[in-house]
Amino acid sequence: MHLLDHTHDVNARSWLASAQAPGGDFPIQNLPYAVFRRRGTPDMFRGGVAIGDQVLDLAALSATSALDGTALQAARAAAQSALNDFFALGPAAWRALRHALFALLKDGSAQADTVRACLVPQAGAEYTLPARIGDYTDFYTSLDHALNCMRIMYPEADVTPNFRWMPQAYHGRVSTIGVSGQQFRRPLGQSVPQGARTPAFQPCARMDYEQELGIWIGCGNAMGERIPLDAAEAHIFGIGLLNDWSARDIQVWEMAPLGPFHAKNFATTVSPWIVTLEALAPYRAAWSRPPADPQPLPYLDTPANRAAGAFDIRLEVWLHSERARREGRGPARLSGTSFRHQYWSIAQMVAHHTAGGCCLNPGDLIGSGTISGPGPGEAGALVELAHGGQRPVALGDGEERGFLQDGDTVVMRGWCEKPGAARIGLGECRGTVLPALPA
Ligand code: MN
């Protein structure tokens, strides 16, 4: 459990003016990690921390005398071209570096000039995946999403009985995970055309996105040794944005009985920035289960998880069509919700994942499952918003979408804000659908 300390003080300020920009994602209370380099250079990718409109270069900072002890050891690990070694150091090292960076960046720091020389403008940076991802697991843990999807076809339907007893998941594909800015071809696969009785091999006709959060595993566990629910968060480094692109027509035909395959393995996009659980501490929320629903089995239920297992992370999806970009119009907002509605918590996902003896490793990635809220306009996938394509969503200027078209760029954003706490953001996650290859 992460407690509030001086690094969450709403009144803390940085000597870097842009850290105080109203509505900014990266004030001194946030300090998220990415792997970056100056755009267009052959430099090594290395770890960096966002502050205002800059990236603090951890390789450069590690070479100064600004850090020492555990914080220096942590910064050196985080200065590599992937954050896995830093993740493996664990919560005490993560906290030591957070506290040291906070002191260096705070108004009045005697080291401001040294640190300023280690800043790279975000506008001139490019990013790569923040870690070498060994395994990727995608959950299915939003009851609103699950019900919305079921009820497109069967208005009275309920989720399968296991949904309310366990956080469901399948093992996903790592090789096609890309960082924000990813472009990929519309997938080919088998699907059954409307009115037909047999499948055809053709480009996906029902291309969709899924708004999720990416949960980055910090320290792993030994095979056969499960992670208890109350220890789960000590194994989570942080959270970023994740788009679990989905080919709905391919998915419907292929997924019984073993689950998604072509429908999901062609691309997954993550944000470059990972916000630490420590930074998210002010935005914890109670996790609850409606009294009429099954209550979790004991291994998925503790007082600590009930008290503060949820996170109030605001999320939005925007669509920027090729035509809008060509005509100089901005993106259209499709939806907005909060992660606090999720039926299962991130700690429950980790505890359940390891309950059977499966080990997790530093840099493993967990998709939260599509995040849909209870109200209209809160759905995290286009298939829900457009009711299976039957009620296309207006984009403005006469454009509408039942499913995604070639050239569409989907932009996901996330942030936290509330009175008495600093607003912190997750940045953005964008990706673009390109035309399919010929079948
Ligand atoms: Mn998904």
Residues whose N, C-alpha, C, O or C-beta is under 5 A from the ligand:
A	BS01	MN	D138 F139 E210 D244 G369 T370
